[in-house]
């Protein structure tokens, strides 16, 4: 019995020992960790593998798998091992080791004086410290799972899209409805008339009487002794010329995009038949808008200036239902034609160049000014199509601006939309860079004036190219004449002016003349690529006045110094034969091109008989 009991106890002890041995063996087989002092990890996105080829059984059941990741400069290393959490590990926070419970090895940053150190611990899975998981990428950038990208992108984009939608709707209603649109800024020094009366010319059909009256105000003063004519007589004219002026068209002298220009005769028979030559600009019915715009510009009495062509009348020819309905503008006629034709046929002396250029600048300055020469407020006007063919020559030292079909009133009461609707206008050859690029600052009214100044610079260059002061004078060519075709398109000019920054050539020989040197410098400042850097028309006028005053002073000094005159005479006698210096007889011959037997008129005046002829029609 005792032996049986003893044998049973022995069997139980053996079973307990065997179970204990099996349990210990099972624990050792479970705790298998990667174990390398140093290895170079392989990383992809936010996961790195230790790249360690050695594994080891942990000696204690409480030991966990540890991985320490280090980065210094651009090199990364990993140390893997088994370690007891209760024992300290150099460079690792003890709390990280005591809280290891995951089957995955999530890296936790550790403080370090230099570089970067991260550590992770895991248990419950073989070699769990081989796969290292980073909340941020191994290079420090946050990574997102593909399933997380869509919601994050939606959450990020929805607010700005909603803001943009609301802003677009508000902007649309603002531009179309103009809620709360402020009025024009107050200008206390201007007369207290409505802006419509100040700035906008009314329908020429209703204002013809006032426009013709204003056209002859300066003539009335200069011809006060002429019997039978007073400007008061014109007040009896009806608002619309129901009886057209007796004008007979004779010769077609020009044709543009919108109208034809004819030379005509204003005939009047009152005992003695007399005639006066006038220029008639004839618009077809489809160009009514252009005719009306130009009529409204001309009919403003504040536009009158000695360097603006004289306006006589605006008429409608043909009834409302007439198939051949025409619209006429009657202007003063000048036999020398436009500046382009004049330069083609004639060369200029230095004095003539300065005088004509001064006229162009003064006419443009008057357009751009907000007051008349007498100080009366006026609305500034941008010509927008200034070129040599839109300038008429009165004499060899006098000219005037014309053709205001594309002119724009720079009315401060107008909005950006009103100016934006005006479009890209003008002649491509004379378009400023900002017009070619369609980047005109519509909020700055000065931008339209700067466009005109650029066009004026090209006209001044054309005049300079025909001046004898530069030396050899070649045949006339318009600006960019040798670089583009006769009728260049906007794209061709955009490539030349914007891409290549091209400008007409100013040879060094031009600047040998002292005055021409200043003249060419003024041209270069007027066609500057930056609109803000260009001179104003008023500044150009001051430049030319300075040139003329300096030359007059030098001429006076020479007259007061007879010894200097004798030296100059001796120098002229020593000029070799065949020199190209101009002589006085040649100048006289060129100035005597007008075969009109009547005595010459003063600058800026119309024939005294013309008002008599016009007034007697009624």
C-alpha positions as CSV (number, residue, x, y, z in Angstrom):
1,X,0.0,0.0,0.0
2,X,2.8,2.3,0.9
3,X,4.7,1.4,-2.2
4,X,1.6,2.1,-4.3
5,X,1.2,5.5,-2.7
6,X,4.8,6.3,-3.2
7,X,4.7,5.4,-6.8
8,X,1.7,7.6,-7.3
9,X,3.5,10.5,-5.7
10,X,6.5,9.9,-7.9
11,X,4.4,9.9,-11.0
12,X,2.7,13.2,-10.1
13,X,6.1,14.8,-9.4
14,X,7.4,13.6,-12.8
15,X,4.3,15.0,-14.5
16,X,4.8,18.4,-12.7
17,X,8.5,18.5,-13.6
18,X,7.7,17.6,-17.2
19,X,5.0,20.3,-17.4
20,X,7.4,22.9,-15.9
21,X,10.0,21.9,-18.5
22,X,7.6,22.1,-21.3
23,X,6.4,25.6,-20.1
24,X,9.9,26.9,-20.0
25,X,10.8,25.5,-23.4
26,X,7.6,27.1,-24.8
27,X,8.5,30.5,-23.4
28,X,12.0,30.5,-24.8
29,X,10.8,29.5,-28.2
30,X,8.3,32.4,-28.2
31,X,10.6,35.2,-27.3
32,X,12.7,35.3,-30.4
33,X,14.1,38.7,-31.3
34,X,16.3,40.2,-34.0
35,X,19.7,40.9,-32.4
36,X,22.3,43.0,-34.2
37,X,24.6,45.7,-32.8
38,X,24.4,47.8,-36.0
39,X,22.4,47.3,-39.2
40,X,21.4,49.6,-42.1
41,X,17.6,49.7,-42.3
42,X,15.6,49.7,-45.5
43,X,12.7,52.2,-45.4
44,X,9.7,52.8,-47.5
45,X,7.2,55.4,-46.7
46,X,6.6,55.1,-42.9
47,X,7.9,51.5,-42.4
48,X,11.5,50.4,-42.1
49,X,12.9,46.9,-41.8
50,X,15.9,46.4,-39.6
51,X,17.8,44.5,-42.3
52,X,19.3,42.4,-39.4
53,X,20.0,38.7,-40.3
54,X,20.6,37.4,-36.8
55,X,17.9,36.3,-34.3
56,X,18.2,35.1,-30.7
57,X,16.1,33.5,-27.9
58,X,15.5,35.8,-25.0
59,X,16.9,34.4,-21.7
60,X,14.0,35.5,-19.6
61,X,10.3,35.3,-20.1
62,X,10.0,39.0,-19.1
63,X,12.4,40.3,-21.7
64,X,11.0,42.2,-24.7
65,X,12.3,42.9,-28.2
66,X,13.9,46.3,-28.5
67,X,14.9,48.3,-31.6
68,X,16.8,51.6,-31.4
69,X,16.8,53.8,-34.6
70,X,19.5,56.5,-35.0
71,X,20.0,59.1,-37.7
72,X,23.0,61.3,-38.0
73,X,23.4,63.6,-41.0
74,X,22.1,61.4,-43.8
75,X,23.0,58.0,-42.4
76,X,20.5,55.7,-40.5
77,X,21.4,52.8,-38.3
78,X,19.3,50.3,-36.2
79,X,20.3,48.3,-33.1
80,X,18.1,45.3,-32.2
81,X,18.2,43.2,-29.0
82,X,16.3,41.5,-26.2
83,X,16.1,43.5,-23.0
84,X,14.5,43.4,-19.6
85,X,12.1,46.3,-19.1
86,X,13.1,46.8,-15.5
87,X,16.8,47.3,-16.4
88,X,18.0,50.8,-17.6
89,X,19.1,51.2,-21.3
90,X,21.4,54.0,-22.2
91,X,19.7,56.8,-24.1
92,X,16.2,55.4,-23.7
93,X,13.4,56.6,-21.4
94,X,12.6,54.0,-18.8
95,X,8.9,54.7,-19.1
96,X,8.9,53.5,-22.8
97,X,10.4,50.1,-21.8
98,X,7.9,49.6,-18.9
99,X,4.9,50.3,-21.1
100,X,5.7,47.7,-23.9
101,X,2.6,45.6,-24.6
102,X,2.1,45.7,-28.3
103,X,2.9,43.1,-30.9
104,X,4.1,45.9,-33.2
105,X,7.1,48.0,-32.8
106,X,6.0,51.7,-32.9
107,X,8.9,54.1,-32.9
108,X,8.9,56.7,-30.1
109,X,11.3,59.8,-30.3
110,X,13.9,60.2,-27.6
111,X,15.8,63.3,-26.6
112,X,19.3,63.6,-27.9
113,X,21.9,66.4,-28.2
114,X,22.5,65.8,-31.9
115,X,21.0,63.8,-34.7
116,X,17.7,61.8,-34.0
117,X,17.0,58.8,-31.9
118,X,13.8,56.7,-31.8
119,X,13.1,53.5,-29.9
120,X,10.4,50.9,-29.9
121,X,9.5,47.7,-27.9
122,X,7.2,44.8,-28.6
123,X,6.3,41.3,-27.3
124,X,4.0,38.4,-28.2
125,X,5.3,37.8,-31.8
126,X,8.5,36.4,-33.2
127,X,11.0,38.9,-34.4
128,X,8.6,41.8,-33.9
129,X,11.4,44.3,-33.7
130,X,12.3,43.6,-37.3
131,X,9.5,45.8,-38.7
132,X,9.7,49.4,-37.4
133,X,6.6,51.6,-37.7
134,X,6.9,55.4,-37.8
135,X,4.0,57.9,-37.2
136,X,6.0,60.1,-39.6
137,X,8.2,58.9,-42.4
138,X,11.7,57.9,-41.7
139,X,12.7,61.3,-43.3
140,X,10.4,63.2,-41.0
141,X,7.4,63.8,-43.4
142,X,3.9,62.7,-42.4
143,X,2.5,59.8,-44.4
144,X,-1.2,59.0,-45.1
145,X,-2.7,55.8,-45.9
146,X,-4.5,55.8,-49.3
147,X,-7.8,55.3,-47.6
148,X,-7.2,58.5,-45.6
149,X,-6.3,60.7,-48.6
150,X,-9.8,61.3,-49.9
151,X,-11.5,62.5,-46.7
152,X,-8.5,64.7,-45.9
153,X,-8.5,66.3,-49.4
154,X,-12.3,66.9,-49.2
155,X,-12.1,68.5,-45.8
156,X,-9.2,70.7,-47.0
157,X,-10.8,71.8,-50.3
158,X,-14.5,72.4,-49.3
159,X,-13.9,75.6,-47.3
160,X,-11.9,77.5,-49.9
161,X,-14.2,76.3,-52.6
162,X,-17.2,77.7,-50.7
163,X,-15.4,81.0,-50.1
164,X,-14.5,81.3,-53.8
165,X,-18.1,80.6,-54.8
166,X,-19.5,83.2,-52.4
167,X,-16.9,85.8,-53.5
168,X,-17.6,85.1,-57.2
169,X,-21.4,85.6,-56.7
170,X,-20.8,88.8,-54.7
171,X,-18.4,90.1,-57.4
172,X,-20.9,89.2,-60.2
173,X,-23.7,91.1,-58.5
174,X,-21.4,94.1,-57.8
175,X,-20.3,94.4,-61.4
176,X,-23.8,93.9,-62.9
177,X,-26.1,95.6,-60.4
178,X,-23.7,98.3,-58.9
179,X,-25.3,98.3,-55.5
180,X,-24.0,101.2,-53.5
181,X,-21.9,102.6,-56.3
182,X,-20.3,105.9,-55.2
183,X,-20.6,109.0,-57.3
184,X,-17.7,110.8,-58.8
185,X,-15.3,112.5,-56.3
186,X,-16.2,116.1,-55.6
187,X,-14.1,118.8,-57.2
188,X,-15.1,122.1,-55.5
189,X,-13.2,124.3,-57.9
190,X,-15.4,123.1,-60.9
191,X,-18.6,124.8,-61.7
192,X,-21.7,123.4,-60.0
193,X,-23.3,121.9,-63.2
194,X,-24.4,118.3,-63.6
195,X,-21.6,116.1,-64.8
196,X,-23.6,115.2,-67.9
197,X,-23.5,118.9,-68.9
198,X,-19.9,119.2,-67.9
199,X,-18.4,116.2,-69.5
200,X,-20.7,114.6,-72.0
201,X,-21.5,116.2,-75.3
202,X,-25.1,115.9,-76.2
203,X,-26.5,114.6,-79.5
204,X,-25.0,116.6,-82.3
205,X,-28.5,116.9,-83.9
206,X,-29.6,118.9,-80.9
207,X,-26.4,120.8,-80.4
208,X,-25.3,121.9,-83.9
209,X,-26.2,125.5,-83.3
210,X,-24.1,125.7,-80.2
211,X,-21.1,123.9,-81.8
212,X,-21.0,126.1,-84.8
213,X,-21.4,129.2,-82.6
214,X,-18.5,128.1,-80.5
215,X,-16.4,127.3,-83.5
216,X,-16.5,131.0,-84.6
217,X,-16.2,132.7,-81.3
218,X,-12.5,133.5,-81.9
219,X,-13.3,134.6,-85.4
220,X,-16.0,137.0,-84.3
221,X,-13.4,138.9,-82.2
222,X,-10.8,139.1,-84.9
223,X,-13.3,140.2,-87.6
224,X,-15.5,142.6,-85.6
225,X,-15.4,145.1,-88.4
226,X,-16.7,142.7,-91.0
227,X,-20.3,143.9,-91.9
228,X,-23.2,141.6,-91.9
229,X,-21.8,138.9,-89.6
230,X,-22.2,138.4,-85.9
231,X,-22.0,135.2,-83.9
232,X,-25.5,136.1,-82.6
233,X,-26.8,135.5,-86.1
234,X,-25.9,131.9,-85.8
235,X,-28.2,131.5,-82.8
236,X,-31.1,131.6,-85.2
237,X,-30.0,128.3,-86.6
238,X,-32.3,125.3,-85.8
239,X,-30.9,122.5,-83.7
240,X,-30.7,120.3,-86.7
241,X,-29.6,121.5,-90.1
242,X,-32.9,120.9,-91.9
243,X,-31.3,122.8,-94.8
244,X,-27.9,121.4,-95.5
245,X,-25.0,123.6,-96.2
246,X,-24.5,124.2,-99.9
247,X,-21.4,122.1,-100.2
248,X,-20.2,120.5,-103.4
249,X,-17.8,117.6,-103.0
250,X,-15.0,117.8,-105.5
251,X,-12.0,115.5,-104.8
252,X,-11.5,112.4,-102.7
253,X,-8.3,113.2,-100.7
254,X,-8.2,110.3,-98.2
255,X,-10.0,107.2,-97.0
256,X,-9.8,105.6,-93.6
257,X,-11.3,102.7,-91.7
258,X,-14.5,104.6,-90.9
259,X,-14.9,107.4,-93.4
260,X,-13.8,109.2,-96.5
261,X,-12.3,112.7,-96.6
262,X,-13.3,114.9,-99.5
263,X,-12.3,118.4,-100.6
264,X,-15.4,120.4,-101.1
265,X,-16.6,123.9,-101.9
266,X,-19.0,125.8,-99.7
267,X,-21.0,127.9,-102.3
268,X,-22.9,131.0,-101.4
269,X,-24.8,133.3,-103.8
270,X,-25.9,136.7,-102.4
271,X,-25.4,139.2,-105.2
272,X,-21.8,138.0,-105.6
273,X,-21.1,134.3,-105.8
274,X,-18.2,133.3,-103.5
275,X,-16.7,129.9,-102.6
276,X,-14.7,128.6,-99.7
277,X,-12.7,125.3,-99.6
278,X,-13.7,123.0,-96.8
279,X,-12.8,119.4,-95.8
280,X,-15.8,117.0,-95.5
281,X,-15.5,113.7,-93.7
282,X,-18.2,111.4,-95.0
283,X,-19.3,108.5,-92.8
284,X,-21.5,105.7,-94.2
285,X,-24.7,104.8,-92.3
286,X,-23.1,101.8,-90.6
287,X,-20.5,104.1,-89.0
288,X,-23.0,106.3,-87.2
289,X,-21.5,105.5,-83.8
290,X,-18.1,106.7,-84.9
291,X,-19.6,109.9,-86.5
292,X,-21.5,110.6,-83.3
293,X,-18.5,110.2,-81.1
294,X,-16.3,112.4,-83.2
295,X,-19.1,115.0,-83.5
296,X,-19.6,115.1,-79.7
297,X,-15.8,115.6,-79.2
298,X,-15.6,118.4,-81.8
299,X,-18.8,120.1,-80.7
300,X,-17.4,120.8,-77.2
301,X,-16.4,124.4,-77.3
302,X,-13.7,123.7,-74.7
303,X,-11.8,121.6,-77.2
304,X,-11.0,124.6,-79.3
305,X,-7.3,125.2,-79.6
306,X,-4.9,126.5,-82.2
307,X,-3.5,123.0,-82.6
308,X,-6.8,121.2,-83.0
309,X,-8.4,121.3,-86.4
310,X,-11.2,123.8,-86.8
311,X,-14.7,122.2,-86.7
312,X,-17.5,123.9,-88.7
313,X,-20.6,121.7,-88.7
314,X,-22.0,118.2,-88.4
315,X,-24.8,117.1,-90.8
316,X,-27.0,114.2,-91.7
317,X,-27.5,113.7,-95.4
318,X,-30.5,111.7,-96.6
319,X,-33.8,111.0,-94.8
320,X,-34.2,108.5,-92.0
321,X,-35.3,105.8,-94.4
322,X,-33.0,106.8,-97.3
323,X,-30.9,104.0,-98.6
324,X,-27.8,106.2,-99.2
325,X,-27.9,107.9,-95.8
326,X,-24.6,109.7,-95.0
327,X,-23.2,111.6,-92.0
328,X,-20.9,114.5,-92.6
329,X,-18.3,116.4,-90.6
330,X,-17.3,119.8,-92.1
331,X,-13.9,120.9,-91.1
332,X,-11.3,123.5,-92.1
333,X,-9.3,122.5,-95.2
334,X,-5.6,122.6,-95.4
335,X,-4.0,122.1,-98.8
336,X,-0.7,120.7,-97.5
337,X,-2.5,117.5,-96.5
338,X,-1.7,115.3,-93.5
339,X,1.7,115.0,-91.9
340,X,2.5,111.7,-93.4
341,X,2.0,113.0,-97.0
342,X,3.9,116.2,-96.1
343,X,6.9,114.3,-94.8
344,X,6.9,112.0,-97.9
345,X,7.3,115.0,-100.2
346,X,9.3,117.4,-98.1
347,X,12.3,117.5,-95.7
348,X,12.4,119.8,-92.7
349,X,14.9,122.3,-91.4
350,X,15.7,122.2,-87.7
351,X,13.5,125.2,-87.0
352,X,10.6,123.6,-88.9
353,X,11.0,120.3,-87.0
354,X,10.9,122.0,-83.6
355,X,7.9,124.2,-84.6
356,X,5.9,121.2,-85.9
357,X,6.8,119.0,-83.0
358,X,5.8,121.7,-80.6
359,X,2.4,122.0,-82.3
360,X,1.8,118.3,-81.9
361,X,2.8,118.3,-78.3
362,X,0.7,121.4,-77.5
363,X,-2.4,119.9,-79.2
364,X,-2.0,116.6,-77.3
365,X,-1.3,118.5,-74.0
366,X,-4.6,120.4,-74.5
367,X,-6.5,117.2,-75.0
368,X,-5.0,115.7,-71.9
369,X,-5.5,118.8,-69.8
370,X,-8.4,119.2,-67.4
371,X,-8.5,123.0,-67.9
372,X,-8.5,125.2,-71.0
373,X,-5.8,127.8,-71.6
374,X,-8.0,130.3,-69.9
375,X,-8.4,128.2,-66.8
376,X,-12.0,126.9,-67.5
377,X,-12.4,123.3,-66.3
378,X,-12.7,120.6,-69.0
379,X,-12.8,116.9,-69.2
380,X,-9.5,115.4,-70.4
381,X,-9.6,113.4,-73.7
382,X,-7.5,110.6,-74.9
383,X,-7.0,110.5,-78.7
384,X,-6.1,106.7,-78.8
385,X,-5.2,106.8,-82.5
386,X,-2.5,109.4,-82.8
387,X,-0.3,109.0,-85.9
388,X,1.1,111.1,-88.7
389,X,-1.9,110.6,-91.0
390,X,-4.2,112.1,-88.3
391,X,-2.3,115.4,-88.1
392,X,-3.0,118.1,-90.7
393,X,-0.3,120.5,-91.8
394,X,-1.3,124.2,-92.0
395,X,2.1,125.5,-92.9
396,X,5.7,124.4,-92.7
397,X,5.7,125.4,-89.1
398,X,2.2,124.8,-88.0
399,X,0.0,121.7,-87.7
400,X,-3.1,120.5,-85.9
401,X,-4.5,117.2,-84.6
402,X,-7.6,115.7,-86.1
403,X,-9.6,112.4,-86.4
404,X,-11.3,111.9,-83.0
405,X,-13.4,108.9,-84.0
406,X,-11.7,106.7,-81.4
407,X,-11.2,109.5,-78.8
408,X,-12.3,108.8,-75.2
409,X,-13.5,111.2,-72.7
410,X,-11.7,110.5,-69.4
411,X,-14.8,111.3,-67.4
412,X,-14.3,110.7,-63.6
413,X,-17.9,109.7,-63.3
414,X,-17.4,106.7,-65.6
415,X,-16.6,103.2,-64.2
416,X,-14.0,100.7,-65.0
417,X,-16.6,98.7,-67.0
418,X,-17.2,101.8,-69.2
419,X,-13.5,102.0,-70.1
420,X,-13.2,98.2,-70.4
421,X,-15.9,98.2,-73.1
422,X,-13.8,100.5,-75.2
423,X,-11.7,97.6,-76.3
424,X,-8.2,97.4,-77.9
425,X,-8.4,100.3,-80.4
426,X,-5.9,102.2,-82.5
427,X,-3.5,101.5,-85.3
428,X,-1.3,98.5,-84.6
429,X,1.9,100.2,-85.7
430,X,1.4,103.0,-83.2
431,X,0.0,100.9,-80.3
432,X,1.8,101.1,-76.9
433,X,3.2,97.9,-75.4
434,X,0.5,97.8,-72.7
435,X,-2.2,98.1,-75.4
436,X,-0.6,95.2,-77.5
437,X,-0.5,93.1,-74.3
438,X,-4.1,94.1,-73.3
439,X,-2.8,95.2,-69.9
440,X,-4.0,98.8,-69.6
441,X,-4.6,99.9,-66.1
442,X,-8.3,100.9,-66.5
443,X,-8.5,102.3,-62.9
444,X,-5.9,104.9,-63.7
445,X,-7.0,107.6,-66.2
446,X,-3.4,108.6,-66.7
447,X,-2.8,105.3,-68.4
448,X,-4.8,106.4,-71.4
449,X,-2.7,109.6,-71.7
450,X,0.5,107.5,-71.5
451,X,-0.7,105.5,-74.5
452,X,-1.0,108.7,-76.5
453,X,2.5,109.9,-75.4
454,X,4.0,106.6,-76.8
455,X,2.2,107.2,-80.2
456,X,3.4,110.8,-80.2
457,X,7.0,109.6,-79.8
458,X,6.8,107.5,-83.0
459,X,5.4,110.5,-84.8
460,X,8.3,112.7,-83.6
461,X,10.7,110.0,-84.8
462,X,9.2,110.1,-88.2
463,X,9.6,113.9,-88.3
464,X,13.2,113.6,-87.1
465,X,14.0,111.1,-89.8
466,X,13.2,113.8,-92.4
467,X,15.1,116.7,-90.8
468,X,18.2,118.0,-92.5
469,X,19.9,118.6,-89.2
470,X,20.7,114.8,-88.9
471,X,22.9,114.8,-91.9
472,X,21.9,112.4,-94.7
473,X,18.2,112.3,-95.1
474,X,16.6,109.1,-96.4
475,X,13.2,108.7,-98.0
476,X,10.3,108.8,-95.7
477,X,9.4,105.6,-93.7
478,X,6.8,105.2,-91.0
479,X,7.9,104.0,-87.6
480,X,9.2,100.4,-87.8
481,X,8.9,100.7,-91.6
482,X,11.8,98.4,-92.4
483,X,10.9,95.8,-89.7
484,X,7.2,95.1,-90.5
485,X,4.9,95.1,-93.5
486,X,2.9,98.1,-94.7
487,X,-0.2,97.1,-92.6
488,X,1.2,95.1,-89.7
489,X,-1.2,93.2,-87.5
490,X,-1.4,93.3,-83.7
491,X,0.4,89.9,-83.4
492,X,3.4,91.1,-85.5
493,X,3.7,94.3,-83.5
494,X,3.4,92.3,-80.2
495,X,6.4,90.2,-81.2
496,X,8.4,93.2,-82.2
497,X,7.6,95.6,-79.4
498,X,6.9,93.2,-76.5
499,X,9.1,90.2,-77.1
500,X,12.0,91.9,-78.8
501,X,11.6,95.3,-77.1
502,X,12.0,96.9,-80.5
503,X,12.0,100.6,-81.2
504,X,12.8,102.7,-84.3
505,X,16.5,103.2,-84.7
506,X,18.2,106.5,-83.6
507,X,21.6,106.5,-85.4
508,X,24.5,108.2,-83.6
509,X,24.7,110.7,-86.4
510,X,21.4,112.2,-85.3
511,X,22.7,113.2,-81.9
512,X,25.7,115.1,-83.3
513,X,23.5,118.2,-83.5
514,X,23.1,119.6,-80.0
515,X,19.4,120.4,-80.2
516,X,18.7,117.1,-81.9
517,X,20.4,115.3,-79.1
518,X,17.9,116.7,-76.6
519,X,15.1,116.0,-79.1
520,X,16.0,112.3,-79.5
521,X,16.4,112.0,-75.7
522,X,12.9,113.3,-75.4
523,X,11.6,110.7,-77.9
524,X,13.3,107.9,-76.0
525,X,11.7,108.9,-72.8
526,X,8.3,109.1,-74.4
527,X,8.4,105.6,-75.8
528,X,9.7,103.9,-72.6
529,X,8.4,100.4,-72.1
530,X,7.2,101.4,-68.6
531,X,4.2,103.7,-69.0
532,X,4.9,105.3,-65.6
533,X,8.4,106.4,-66.8
534,X,7.1,108.3,-69.9
535,X,7.0,112.0,-70.0
536,X,3.7,113.8,-70.0
537,X,2.6,115.9,-73.0
538,X,2.9,119.0,-70.9
539,X,6.5,118.1,-70.1
540,X,7.3,117.6,-73.8
541,X,6.0,121.0,-74.5
542,X,8.3,122.5,-71.8
543,X,11.2,120.6,-73.4
544,X,10.6,122.1,-76.8
545,X,10.1,125.6,-75.3
546,X,13.4,125.2,-73.6
547,X,15.1,124.3,-76.9
548,X,13.6,127.2,-78.7
549,X,14.5,129.7,-76.0
550,X,18.1,128.5,-75.9
551,X,18.4,128.9,-79.6
552,X,16.9,132.3,-79.5
553,X,19.3,133.3,-76.8
554,X,22.3,132.0,-78.8
555,X,21.0,133.9,-81.8
556,X,20.8,137.2,-79.8
557,X,24.3,136.6,-78.5
558,X,25.6,136.2,-82.0
559,X,23.9,139.4,-83.1
560,X,25.5,141.3,-80.3
561,X,29.0,140.0,-81.1
562,X,30.0,141.2,-84.5
563,X,33.4,139.6,-84.2
564,X,31.7,136.2,-83.9
565,X,29.6,136.9,-86.9
566,X,32.8,137.7,-89.0
567,X,34.3,134.4,-87.8
568,X,31.2,132.6,-88.8
569,X,31.2,134.3,-92.2
570,X,34.8,133.3,-92.8
571,X,34.1,129.8,-91.8
572,X,31.2,129.6,-94.2
573,X,33.5,130.9,-97.0
574,X,35.8,128.0,-96.3
575,X,33.1,125.4,-96.7
576,X,34.3,123.1,-99.5
577,X,32.3,123.1,-102.7
578,X,29.6,120.4,-103.0
579,X,28.7,120.5,-99.2
580,X,25.2,119.6,-98.2
581,X,24.4,122.7,-96.2
582,X,20.9,124.1,-97.1
583,X,20.7,127.6,-98.5
584,X,18.0,130.2,-98.0
585,X,16.8,130.2,-101.6
586,X,16.0,126.5,-101.3
587,X,14.0,127.2,-98.2
588,X,12.1,129.9,-99.9
589,X,11.3,127.7,-102.8
590,X,10.0,124.9,-100.6
591,X,7.8,127.3,-98.6
592,X,6.2,128.7,-101.8
593,X,4.2,125.6,-102.7
594,X,0.8,127.2,-102.1
595,X,-0.4,128.8,-105.4
596,X,-3.3,130.6,-103.7
597,X,-3.0,134.2,-104.8
598,X,-4.7,135.4,-101.6
599,X,-2.5,136.9,-98.9
600,X,-1.4,134.4,-96.2
601,X,-3.6,134.1,-93.1
602,X,-2.4,134.3,-89.5
603,X,-1.7,131.0,-87.7
604,X,-4.9,129.3,-86.4
605,X,-7.3,131.6,-88.3
606,X,-10.0,130.7,-90.8
607,X,-10.8,132.8,-93.8
608,X,-12.9,135.8,-92.6
609,X,-15.4,135.2,-95.4
610,X,-16.2,131.6,-94.2
611,X,-18.5,132.7,-91.3
612,X,-20.3,135.0,-93.7
613,X,-20.9,132.1,-96.1
614,X,-22.1,129.8,-93.4
615,X,-24.3,132.3,-91.6
616,X,-26.0,133.4,-94.8
617,X,-27.3,129.9,-95.5
618,X,-30.2,130.5,-93.0
